[in-house]
Every structure is written in structure tokens, then in C-alpha cells.
Amino acid sequence: MLKVEGLNAWYGQAQALFDVSLSVGEGELVVIQGLNGAGKSTLLQSLIGIGPRAQGRITWQNEPIQTWPAHRRARAGLGFVAEDRRLFTGLSVKENLWIAASSGSSAQASPAQRFERVMALFPQLQTMLHRSASQMSGGEQQMLALARTLMTGPRLLLLDEPCEGIAPVLVAAMRDALLQLAREGVAMLVAEQNNILAQHAQRVLVLTSGRMDSAA
């Protein structure tokens, strides 16, 4: 599905990624681990097309996409959940979800079917549909961020620390939802420092100072 070859990235003159190569196959869960500042967020942002200046080859479904803008990558089936969530905090939960549905990929499921699916994955959101996103806890916002991305019908999820800094009970809910998506065949590339998802992954990659250090 996704293949990355020799990816380099820079913030001004400072290089953040050095010849990073990786792949994610159909239905695979691949985890990237590394300390803060290792380049995990930079890597995911570069893949979706919102990061710093980058060079290298990014292939999606056998088509080079490194020159594509972020919205085109999203419409092609890449879904990105940022660590800072990037919600429309002035809108309700339901409005956040339906705005995402209108800009989604050409997936087989209709927006109504996708909405039903995310409600099944995150029943906690059902009682919050008319609540402003700004009135949610951090964990609830993280659920909404993932649910909103799922409304676009992605075939590959790029997840930046999805379980970091949220209440343990919501960590369990996020983990269970992500593992259910994996069982349904949604491919995932997940950056995390903990082992919440790594222990379930097909492969774990380690990023150290912008370089892919090892794989297991």
C-alpha cells in the first residue's frame, strides 16, 4: 500500500529526517517508536503532506504521491490524526464529524454508514453529539479526532501518539477501537512512545534522531 524510500526532511537548515525508508502493507499495523524529538511527528506529517520541506519517494497504491498536496492524499485514502487533534472547537461533535464526511475519499460506504460505524466504535460520543468540542476532555477530543478522520473513509491511518496523555479508561477504549479497525483490515502507521499498540503490531520500527534505527 504505502512505500517510503529515502525520505529526508528539513526545518529551515536543520535536517530532521535522514533517508527514512519503510512500508505498510494491506491491513498491517506498523508502529514507530522513539523518544520525543526523534522525528516521529515529522515523518507522519511528511507522509500526509503538511510537514516541513521534504525530499524522497512516497508511493501509495503504486503511484508516487510526494508532490501531491495534503487534500489530494486524503482523498486518495490516507487519514491523519495529529497529536494536537486539530478539531473545530467551536463546532459540535456531530458537526465535526459531518464536515469531515463531506471531504472524504471515494470509499464504498456512504457518509451515513460511516457515521453509524464510528458511533459503534465510540459509543461514548453518542451522548455528546450536540456538545461543543471545546467542552470535551482531552481523551474525548482524541476519540473525536479519530472518529472524524474515519468519516473520510481512509484505507490507511497515520496516528500520532493516539493514546498519549489521556485517562486510562479512555486509553483502553482507544486501543480497543484501533484494534477493531485493524481486524477489519484498516492499515495503520502509528507513532507512540509506549507499548499500548506495539505489542499487537506486525512490525515495530524505531526512529532515533531522525534515522530508522532498527526493526522487529
Backbone torsions as a table, in degrees:
resi	resn	phi	psi	omega
1	MET	NA	-65.1	-178.7
2	LEU	-114.3	132.8	177.0
3	LYS	-135.4	128.8	-179.6
4	VAL	-119.2	129.1	-177.6
5	GLU	-131.6	123.0	173.9
6	GLY	56.5	46.9	-177.7
7	LEU	-82.7	124.1	175.2
8	ASN	-120.9	147.7	-180.0
9	ALA	-144.5	147.6	-176.9
10	TRP	-134.6	140.6	164.8
11	TYR	-105.6	101.5	-172.9
12	GLY	64.3	-123.4	178.4
13	GLN	-91.7	-7.4	-176.6
14	ALA	-88.1	120.0	-179.7
15	GLN	-83.3	131.9	-176.5
16	ALA	-108.2	-28.5	177.9
17	LEU	-126.9	141.3	-176.0
18	PHE	-128.0	103.8	172.9
19	ASP	48.4	48.7	179.9
20	VAL	-78.4	129.9	176.2
21	SER	-131.0	139.5	178.3
22	LEU	-164.7	170.5	175.6
23	SER	-146.2	153.7	174.1
24	VAL	-131.6	120.1	-178.7
25	GLY	-88.1	172.1	179.3
26	GLU	-54.7	123.9	175.9
27	GLY	72.2	8.1	-177.9
28	GLU	-82.1	147.1	167.7
29	LEU	-108.7	111.2	-179.4
30	VAL	-117.0	128.5	-178.0
31	VAL	-110.4	136.3	173.6
32	ILE	-108.9	121.8	178.4
33	GLN	-110.9	155.8	179.1
34	GLY	167.6	158.3	179.7
35	LEU	-72.3	168.1	172.9
36	ASN	-56.0	133.9	-179.7
37	GLY	87.2	1.8	-178.7
38	ALA	-73.2	-21.5	179.8
39	GLY	113.5	9.9	-176.9
40	LYS	-62.9	-49.0	-180.0
41	SER	-64.9	-41.0	178.1
42	THR	-59.0	-41.2	179.4
43	LEU	-62.2	-50.4	-178.6
44	LEU	-64.0	-40.5	178.7
45	GLN	-64.1	-37.4	177.9
46	SER	-65.7	-35.0	-179.2
47	LEU	-69.9	-35.7	179.9
48	ILE	-87.7	-12.9	173.9
49	GLY	95.0	23.1	179.0
50	ILE	-121.3	8.4	-175.1
51	GLY	-87.6	-159.6	179.5
52	PRO	-74.7	-175.7	175.4
53	ARG	-59.9	129.6	-175.4
54	ALA	-136.7	150.3	174.2
55	GLN	-134.6	148.0	-179.6
56	GLY	139.9	-178.7	-177.7
57	ARG	-111.3	125.6	176.2
58	ILE	-121.5	118.2	-177.0
59	THR	-115.7	128.5	178.2
60	TRP	-123.5	119.0	-177.6
61	GLN	53.8	43.7	177.6
62	ASN	67.9	15.9	178.7
63	GLU	-122.1	127.3	178.2
64	PRO	-64.4	130.7	-176.8
65	ILE	-125.5	7.5	-173.3
66	GLN	-63.5	-19.7	177.8
67	THR	-96.2	-2.5	-177.8
68	TRP	-75.8	143.5	172.1
69	PRO	-71.1	164.7	-174.2
70	ALA	-59.3	-40.9	-176.0
71	HIS	-65.7	-31.4	178.2
72	ARG	-71.7	-37.7	177.0
73	ARG	-64.1	-39.9	178.6
74	ALA	-64.4	-43.4	179.5
75	ARG	-66.4	-24.5	178.6
76	ALA	-79.5	-9.8	175.4
77	GLY	121.1	8.0	175.3
78	LEU	-93.6	130.0	178.0
79	GLY	-118.5	133.5	-175.6
80	PHE	-121.3	128.7	173.6
81	VAL	-115.7	107.8	-176.1
82	ALA	-76.5	156.9	178.3
83	GLU	-63.5	-32.8	-179.4
84	ASP	-90.5	7.7	169.9
85	ARG	72.7	-43.9	174.3
86	ARG	55.9	46.6	178.1
87	LEU	-84.1	162.2	169.5
88	PHE	-87.1	90.7	-169.0
89	THR	-67.9	-20.6	178.2
90	GLY	-82.9	-6.7	-179.8
91	LEU	-103.7	162.6	179.1
92	SER	-76.5	168.7	176.0
93	VAL	-56.1	-48.9	-178.0
94	LYS	-62.6	-40.5	179.7
95	GLU	-65.5	-40.4	175.8
96	ASN	-58.0	-42.5	-177.9
97	LEU	-68.1	-44.9	-174.6
98	TRP	-75.2	-28.6	173.0
99	ILE	-62.3	-41.9	178.6
100	ALA	-63.8	-38.6	-178.6
101	ALA	-61.5	-33.4	-177.5
102	SER	-72.8	-16.1	-179.1
103	SER	-114.3	21.0	-174.2
104	GLY	-81.1	179.0	178.0
105	SER	-78.3	174.5	-179.6
106	SER	-85.7	55.3	179.6
107	ALA	-72.4	161.7	-179.0
108	GLN	-66.2	-39.4	-176.7
109	ALA	-70.7	142.7	176.4
110	SER	-76.9	163.0	175.9
111	PRO	-55.1	-39.0	179.5
112	ALA	-64.4	-39.0	178.3
113	GLN	-67.9	-38.9	177.3
114	ARG	-65.3	-39.8	178.0
115	PHE	-61.7	-44.8	178.2
116	GLU	-60.5	-38.6	-179.4
117	ARG	-66.2	-45.2	-178.2
118	VAL	-69.9	-30.1	175.3
119	MET	-66.9	-34.5	177.1
120	ALA	-70.9	-36.8	178.8
121	LEU	-71.8	-36.2	-176.6
122	PHE	-126.4	73.1	-179.9
123	PRO	-60.6	-21.9	178.4
124	GLN	-59.9	-29.6	-177.3
125	LEU	-76.7	-17.5	-175.5
126	GLN	-61.8	-32.3	-179.1
127	THR	-87.5	0.8	-176.0
128	MET	-117.7	11.4	-170.3
129	LEU	-57.6	-31.1	-177.7
130	HIS	-103.2	9.3	177.7
131	ARG	-85.6	141.4	174.8
132	SER	-65.1	140.6	179.2
133	ALA	-60.6	-27.1	179.6
134	SER	-70.1	-16.7	-178.7
135	GLN	-96.8	14.4	-179.5
136	MET	-101.1	154.9	173.6
137	SER	-72.3	169.5	179.7
138	GLY	-59.9	-41.8	179.5
139	GLY	-66.8	-39.4	177.6
140	GLU	-65.4	-39.4	176.3
141	GLN	-63.1	-37.6	179.0
142	GLN	-65.2	-40.1	174.8
143	MET	-59.8	-45.1	-180.0
144	LEU	-63.5	-39.9	178.9
145	ALA	-60.4	-42.8	177.8
146	LEU	-68.4	-44.5	179.6
147	ALA	-60.1	-41.1	179.4
148	ARG	-62.4	-42.5	178.4
149	THR	-64.8	-37.9	178.3
150	LEU	-65.0	-25.8	177.9
151	MET	-66.6	-17.0	177.3
152	THR	-83.8	-5.6	179.0
153	GLY	71.4	46.0	-176.6
154	PRO	-72.3	152.4	172.6
155	ARG	-100.1	-19.9	175.8
156	LEU	-136.7	127.6	177.1
157	LEU	-100.1	131.0	172.0
158	LEU	-106.6	113.3	-170.9
159	LEU	-119.6	123.0	-178.6
160	ASP	-103.7	104.5	178.8
161	GLU	49.0	59.3	-173.9
162	PRO	-66.8	-22.4	-176.4
163	CYS	-112.9	15.4	-175.6
164	GLU	-87.0	132.1	171.1
165	GLY	72.7	24.1	178.2
166	ILE	-121.9	162.1	-175.5
167	ALA	-60.0	144.0	-177.3
168	PRO	-53.7	-39.2	-178.8
169	VAL	-65.3	-33.1	178.3
170	LEU	-81.3	-27.7	171.8
171	VAL	-58.4	-45.1	179.9
172	ALA	-62.5	-41.1	179.2
173	ALA	-65.2	-42.0	178.0
174	MET	-63.9	-46.1	179.7
175	ARG	-58.5	-47.0	-178.1
176	ASP	-63.0	-39.8	179.4
177	ALA	-65.6	-42.8	-179.6
178	LEU	-66.7	-39.2	178.2
179	LEU	-68.4	-33.6	175.1
180	GLN	-65.0	-41.6	176.9
181	LEU	-61.8	-40.1	178.2
182	ALA	-62.2	-41.3	178.3
183	ARG	-64.5	-28.8	179.1
184	GLU	-81.7	-3.8	175.2
185	GLY	99.4	8.0	175.8
186	VAL	-77.1	123.6	177.9
187	ALA	-76.3	148.8	-178.2
188	MET	-142.1	139.9	169.4
189	LEU	-120.9	111.9	-169.0
190	VAL	-119.1	127.0	172.3
191	ALA	-94.9	126.9	177.7
192	GLU	-155.3	153.0	175.5
193	GLN	-95.1	-27.2	-179.3
194	ASN	-90.7	-173.3	-177.9
195	ASN	-112.8	26.5	-176.2
196	ILE	-64.1	-40.8	179.4
197	LEU	-106.9	-24.0	-176.2
198	ALA	-57.9	-35.9	-178.0
199	GLN	-69.4	-12.8	178.2
200	HIS	-106.1	-1.1	-172.2
201	ALA	-80.2	151.8	171.1
202	GLN	-70.5	-35.3	179.4
203	ARG	-144.4	146.0	174.6
204	VAL	-121.8	124.9	178.4
205	LEU	-109.5	146.6	-178.9
206	VAL	-117.3	124.7	179.0
207	LEU	-106.3	124.4	-179.0
208	THR	-127.9	116.7	178.8
209	SER	50.3	43.2	175.4
210	GLY	81.7	4.0	179.6
211	ARG	-119.1	140.9	177.2
212	MET	-74.9	112.5	-169.2
213	ASP	-85.4	-47.2	-177.1
214	SER	-161.0	169.5	178.1
215	ALA	-140.4	152.2	178.1
216	ALA	-136.4	NA	NA
